[in-house]
Amino acid sequence: MNNLSRPREVVASQSDGWQPEHEAMLRQAAERAMEFRRALGSCPQKPARTFAEMRESFLSPLPEEGCDGRSVIEELAALAEPGLAAMTGPRFFGWVIGASHPVGVAADWLTSAWGQNCGSHTATPAAAASEEAAAAWLLDLLDLPRDASVGFATGATLANFTCLAAARGELLRRVGWDVEANGLFGAPPIRVIIGEEAHASVFSSLQFLGLGYERVIRIPTDAMGRMRIDEFESAMSQSDQPTIVIAQAGHINTGAFDPILRIAKIAHRGNAWVHVDGAFGLWARACPSTALLTTGIETADSWATDGHKWLQLPYDCGFAIVRNAEAHRRAMAITASYLPAVAAGERNPSHYVPELSRRARGFATWAMIRALGRRGVAQLVGHHCGIARRMAQALRQEAGIRVLNEVELNQVVVRFGSDDPADDILTSKVIARIQADGTCFAAGAQWKGLWIMRLSVTSWATGEADADRSVAAIIGAWRAVQADGA
């Protein structure tokens, strides 16, 4: 009889490397984690100490001797907690990130304890099966082609990379070049057409793939950052080279969507591959009140999105979704004599991402979708968009505060003072006061030549009271800056 078939109490009593202090240590870590989460609603939404202070705390000579695990965990928590941001708190609006829902955290704890290296379904059948099931749910939830392939990556950057690798390989295969085998040396050139306000992670992906981030054709955008369809159509007509078109679902500042249906129709007439960077905006498809924004997205060839944004999964989890599953596998599959063979119809997790060794991200994904269901995900997206509109409307009432975007999704772009670039200092000072105050956390960005404050509503814990309290703090910071005569 092996350990897995013994009664749990018998397993716990055996040594086999497992000691009573290990259980005590894990319980200790769980308690510290829960203490941290319990305090998030009432604590300042900022780290208590700066990076310089945290460096001073952490940097020390290499220990000559080890010490017991419980002491290590206690020391780690004591050192780290003063420098932790309240990213999972209800009033963190700094970036478009989720808030690690407790269900996902609990599943992720189990994932770490189970320690499954999710490369092969033969070695880790439960991990592979949960990932396959979660992938099917994901396609249903986002209403994408049900036979598309899904890779579980670290986040949107690697998801974009994976999808664009599949695009690169398939386009070159069509013109007789095997890029997986022969690389890019001597390969026919690939054209990349992209909106000038695409997210930085997409340009990074192009860099990693050898396609370059400077040699792309950048399409001018409208006032909300959407690709101009007339400019795109003109660019498409200028060459018959193999072409990748990258559209955006959810502008990082405004939340706006490129006209993807029209883009895809034009692109496909030229046999181009259409990829959608939908890091957070793709989730709008899961909510009836926002689904219209995503019209035509299903006609693309690949899609990238994050699970640790609107699905509220713990870091890290992103999804690379590709219509042509064979192109996806060709671009990513790793083969070696020591790796188990895959029978027809079977799915190996490592065939869809550029990682052979990785954590089993399917467990937490399965758990969050199971916990929320279709209705819960829709309600979450709708709630956050409603909170964003509520905050925007309240901020508009204050003299000198302007909301610069059409609040279609969960993003609010705020400017203090006029459009004169000289007033950038006002917005910067307001942001600094907000961050120092700690009632909420907001961050800045450069957009359309102006410094702005951006509010991103994506935490499952954010309620109307949190929104109202945050708006009051923002208005208070603006009034204080004015009173200072800045």
HULINVEN-V699655 format. One line per field, one symbol per residue. ss: DSSP state (H for helix, E for strand, - for the rest). psi: psi as a letter, one per 30 degrees, with the letter a starting at -180 (. if undefined). Layout:
ss: ???
psi: ???
This chain:
ss: --HHH--HHHHHH------HHHHHHHHHHHHHHHHHHH------------HHHHHHHH----------HHHHHHHHHHHHH----------E---------HHHHHHHHHHHHH----------HHHHHHHHHHHHHHHHH-------EEEEE--HHHHHHHHHHHHHHHHHHH----HHHH-------EEEEEE----HHHHHHHHH--------EEE-E-----E-HHHHHHHH-----EEEEEEEE-------E--HHHHHHHHHH---EEEEE---HHHHHH----HHHH--HHH--EEEEE-----------EEEEE--HHHHHHHH----------------HHH---------HHHHHHHHHHHHHHHHHHHHHHHHHHHHHHHHHHHH----EEE-------EEEEEE----HHHHHHHHHHHHHHHHH---E-EEEEE--EEEEEEE-------HHHHHHHHHHHHHHHHHHHH---
psi: klefflkefeeffldhfklefeeeeeeeeeeeeeeeeefefflkhlkflleeeeeeeekllkkelllleeeeeeeeeeeeefgklhfglfhjgelilahikeeeeeeeeeeeeehkjiekfeeieeeeeeeeeeeeeeeeeghlkfgllkkjaeaeefeeeeefeeeeeeeeefggkjfeefafjglkkkkkkkkfglkefeeeeeeefgfkffgljkkllafggkkjeeeeeeeefflglkkkkjlkjikfefglklieeeeeeeeffgglkjkjjhefffffffkefffffgkfefflflkklkfgcffgllkkklkjkkejeeeeeeffkkklffkklklkflkkeffglhkekllifeeeeeeeeeeeleeeeeeeeeeeeeeeeeeeeeeffkkfkkkfljifbgkkkkkkaagkffgeeeeeeeeeeeeeefelkllllkkhglklkkkjjgkffkleeeeeeeeeeeeeeeeeeeffg.
